[in-house]
Amino acid sequence: MITDETMQSYLTKVTSPQSDLLLALEKETYQKMVLPQMISGHYQGRFLSMISKLVSPKNILEVGTFTGFATLCLAEGLQPDGLIHTIDKNDEFQKLQNKYFDKSGYRNQIRQLLGDAMEIIPKMEVKFDLVFIDADKRHYPEYFEMILPKMNNGGLILADNVLWYGKVVDAQAKDAETLAIKKYNEIVRKHPKVEVVVLPIRDGISVARVI
């Protein structure tokens, strides 16, 4: 986990620029949201875009939409007839999401699902090529178990915040979020159907490939 601000600034500087639309969305998120740091931001957003373009997915699942920044980054790699299904339980975010989704070239490829991901995912009858988990950390293990049967072979499951501010290596950390993330990391590491690498991007991203 790289936390040095000078290094973070340098990494952003040497990363491809984001679009003016994403820049505006990031700015408005920081102006209007209570927890704006939940946004993926420039550096992580370009990583998500790159992964999506490499996978060229037909169907993407995003668990946790927030203001839609990561949604638009992931949508950049969609096939022309592809869809991104994005779940969030907070309807207060939708006005800002829609403002930028409508301005993007992906409006017709974004399917917004409002409600509890724990209830929505089991009912979905879609096979996914790419998944991004960035919602309630306490349910990461359950999300993984629900999503894995819905993955195409070779598909990728990305999970954000898997280092959880460094608390995953703190033996004294016993809060529910830390314990769930540690459980998620162990489940994925040991699961025979995936191979995984954890990258120290921002707060840690787990990249699991379905085999």
N, C-alpha and C positions, 0 to 999 in steps of 0.2 A: 504494500500500500504506500503510494508516494504521496506524502503530505506536505512536503516542502513547497511553499508558494512560488518561489523562484523557479523551481523545476517545473511545476504545474504550468506556469506562465510560458516557459520555454516550449513545453510539449504542445501547448495550444498554438504557439507561434509557428512551429514547424509542421503543423497539421493543416491539411487543406481547409480553406475557408468554408464557412457555412453560408447558406443562402440568406438574402436579406429578409425573407419571410421568417426563417428560424431565428435570426437575430432579433427581429421585432417581437416574436413570441417569447423568447428568453427574457427580453427587457420587460415586457408587460407582466410576465410571471413574477418577476422580482418586485414589480411595482404593486401588484394586486394580491398576491397569495400570501397566506400566513406562514407557510413553510416552503419558500421558493427554492431552497436547496434540494428539494426532492426532484427538481428537473434534471434531466441527464446532462444538458449543457453541451457546449461546442465540442470538446475533446471526445467525450463518451459518445456523443451523437454521431460524430464522424466514424467512430468505431462500429456502432450499430449499423450505420449505412453501408460501410465496407463489407461487413459480414453478410448483410442482406443481399448485396450485389453479387457476392461470391456464391451464395446459395441459390439465388434466382428463384425464390419461393413462389409457389402457386397459392398457398395459404399460410398466413402468419397468425399466431395467437399472442396477444399482449395481455398480461394480467396486471392491471394497474395503469390507467391512462393518464392520470393527473391532468395537466393542461394540453397534452397531445404532442409534446415536443418529440419524444422518442417514437411515437406513432408515425409521425411524418418522416423521421429519419429511416425507420424500418421500411416504410412504404416505397422508398426510393429504389429498392431492389426487386419489387414485385414484378411478376410477369404481367404483360399487358391486360390479361383477363384475371389476374390474381386479386385476392382479398386479404385485408388485415382485419381480424376480429379482435376488438379491444374492449376489455371489461373494466368497469369501475363502479363502485357502489355509491359514489357521491355525485348527485345530479347538479350540485352547485358549480361543478367544473365545466359543464357542457356548453355554457354560453361562450366561454373563452375558447374551448376546443373547436366549436363550430365556426367561430369567427375565422380561425386560421385554416381549418379543414376546407372551408368554402373558398378560400383564396388560393389554396394549393391545387395542384393538378391531380390530386388523388381522392377528391370528394367521393366519387362513385366507387372507389375501391376500399373505403373505410366503413366497416360495420360496427357501430357503437352498441355495446350491450351494457345496460344499467342493472346493477344488482350484485348479489354475493357470488363471487367466483366459485365458491365451494358448491353452490347450487347450480350454477350455469354450466360449468365445465362438463360434469357428467352427462348432461343432456345434449351436448354438442355432437353432431354426426358429421364431423369433418376430420380429414387427415391433414396433419400439419407438417410443413417442411422446416419451419422456424418458429421458436417460442421465446418470448422475453418475459420473465417473471420479475415483477417489481411492485409487489403489493404487500399485504399483511405478512410480516416476517414469521409470525407464529404459525402460519399455515404452509410454509414452504415445503415441508415433507409431504403433506397431503396434496398440494398442487402437483408435485412431481409424480406421485403415484397415479393421480387422475389423468395426467397429460401423457405419460409414457405410452399407454396403449393406443393413443390417438396420433402417434408420430409415424411418419414414413421412415423407412430405413435410410440412414445417412442424414437424417434431419438433425438439427441442432436445438438444444434447450439451453438458453442463456438465463442466468439468475444474477440479479444485481445485489449488492451489499453483502456479499458472502464473507467479508472480513469484519463487518459490523464494527467499524471504528477501532479495530484491533482487539475487540473484546473476545474474539474466538480463541485467542491464546492466553486469556486471563483466567486462571483457574478459580479465581474468586467471583467471577461474573456468573450469576445464577438467575438473571432475569429471563423471562419467557422467550423474548426475541433471540437472545444470544444462544440459549439452549436449543431452540428450534433450528437456527441457522447451522449450528454445529452438527445437529442431527442430519440436516439436509446434506451437508458436505460429506458426511460419512456414508449416508445411504447411496449417494451418487457415486462416490469413490468405489464402493463395494459391489454395485449393481452389475450383474453380468451382461446386461443389455446396452450399457453405455461405456464410453471412454471419456475421461474428463481432464481438463486442465483449468486451474484457477489463475486468472491474470490479475496483477495488482493495479488495475485501472480504477482510479478514484477509490471507492470503498470495496473494490474487489468484484470481479465478474467471473462466474463459473461458466465454462463452455463445455457442454456435454454432447457428444455425438452418439446418436443411436446406431447400434451395430446389429 
